[in-house]
Amino acid sequence: MSALRTAFAHSAEREALLLGLLDYRAALRAAGIFDGFQYIDGSFTEDCEKLRGRPPGDIDVVTFAALPCAPADRMAFRMTHAALFNPAQTKADYHCDAYFVDLQKPPRLLVSDSAYWSGLFSHQRVTALWKGMVQIPLASDDDAVRLALAGTAATGAAP
């Protein structure tokens, strides 16, 4: 997460989005989702200010992780934690356009999901130019990044 902060959180708007992502990741952990990774993409990972004349409005994120329950309990788990699996809700709560891929799916479905997200995130939406995505583990230095952002906000210094 420190590398994500260094590379992309260079304004107050971007810092606020990164704090939202940190909160979303904390909510996933609070629900018992620890082991996995996330693809981070969208205008947050681009020079949106220069390309579009505006700051990014959210962070696009896809979480690849196993749900912490037996296969028979997956639906109940998703209903209990519905706000974490609803992109409209995650955008409102965390400034994240967030999606989830359960790593316990059958392999053919995982391959299909991976191909979809890779294809979607590998190009700019408007120009179709190639671009990359950032992959970060769920287990990371989130607390250190949160403290650094708090320090930046307290001093008014640039990130």
N, C-alpha and C positions, 0 to 999 in steps of 0.2 A: 504494500500500500504506500510505503514511503516514495517509491519510484513513481507511482501514479500521481501522488501529490506534487512531487517535484516537476514532473512533465506537464501537468494539466491544470493544477489549481493555482493559477497566476492572477486571479482577480477575486474580488469579494463574491461575485456571483458564482464563480467556479468553486470557491471554498464552501459556499452554502450547499452546492450540489454534492460535493464530496462528503460533507457532514451527513447529508441525507443517505448517501450510500453506506457510510459507516453505521448509521442507525438501522438501515435495512439489514446489513450483515449481522448486527447485534440481535435483531429480532429473529433472524434465522437461527442463530445459536441458541437464543432463549427457547425456541421451539424444539431444540434438540438436533438441529442440522449443523454438523460440524465438519464432516469430511467431504470435500469436494472442491470445485473451482468455479470461477466465474469468467465469462467473456464480457469485457467492457468495450463499448463502442458508441457510435453515434456522434453527434456534433461535439460532445464533450472531448472526444479524442481527436478532433480536428481543430484547425485555426478558424473556428466559426466566426469570430469577430472580424477577421480579415476577409474571409470568403463570403459571408452573408451579412456583414455589418451589424451583428447582434451577438450577444453571449448565448451559449447553449441553454436550452430550456429544461433539460433533464439529462440523465445518464441512462443509456441503454445497457441493460445487463441481463445475461442469461446465466442462471445458476445450474450447474451440473452436480448433483449430489443424490445420495440415497436418502430416502425418507427413513426416520428412526422408528420404524414400526414394521410389524409383520405385513406381508402382502395383503392379507385379508383385511387389515386395518387402514390401508392407504386412504380410502375414500373418507373415512371418519376423521383421519388426521388432517386431510386437506380441508374438510368442512370446519373443524375446530380452529384451524389457522387460516381461514379463507382469505383474510386480508393480505397474507403473504403471497398468495397465488393468483391474485386478481390484478392485472396490470393497471387498470384505472385506479384502484385503491393504492397500489404501491407508488404510483405517480403522485397522487394527492398526499400521501403520508410521508414519502421519502424522496420525492423528486427523481424516482427511478422508474423507467419504463421496463419493468422486470418480468422475466419469464423463468420457468422452472422446468428442468428436464430431470426426471427421476432415473437415476442410474440402475435401478432394479428392473427397468423395462426389459422386455425381450430384446436380444441383440439386434434384430432387423429393424426394430423401431428406434433404437438408439442410433444406429447408423443413419437412418432417415432423418432424425432430428438433428444430428451433427451436420449432415450435408446441408440441411435447410439453413441453420444458423450461420454456418461458414459462408454459404452463398450470399446470404442477406448482409452479413457484416463485412464481406470482403470488397465491396464496392460502395462508392458514394451514391446516394440515392438520386441526386439530381444529374450529376455528370457521368455516372457509371465508371468513373476512374477507379483503378485498383487502390485499395488501402488495406491497412491491417487492423487488427483488433488486439486488445490487451488481455492476457490471461493472468488471473491472480488466484492464489489458493484461498480457500475460506479461512484457513489457519494462517494468520499474517500478523503484522505489527499494527493493527488497527488502533490500539490504545495509544501507542506512541504518536501516530498520525493525529489522533484526536487532540492529544496534548499540544502538539506542535501547532495545530490550527488554532487552539485556544490561546496559545502564546502570541501568535500572529495577530489575532483579533484584539488582544489586550494591549499590544504595543502599537498597533496600526501599521506595522511593518509589512513589506511585501513578503509573500510566501517564499 
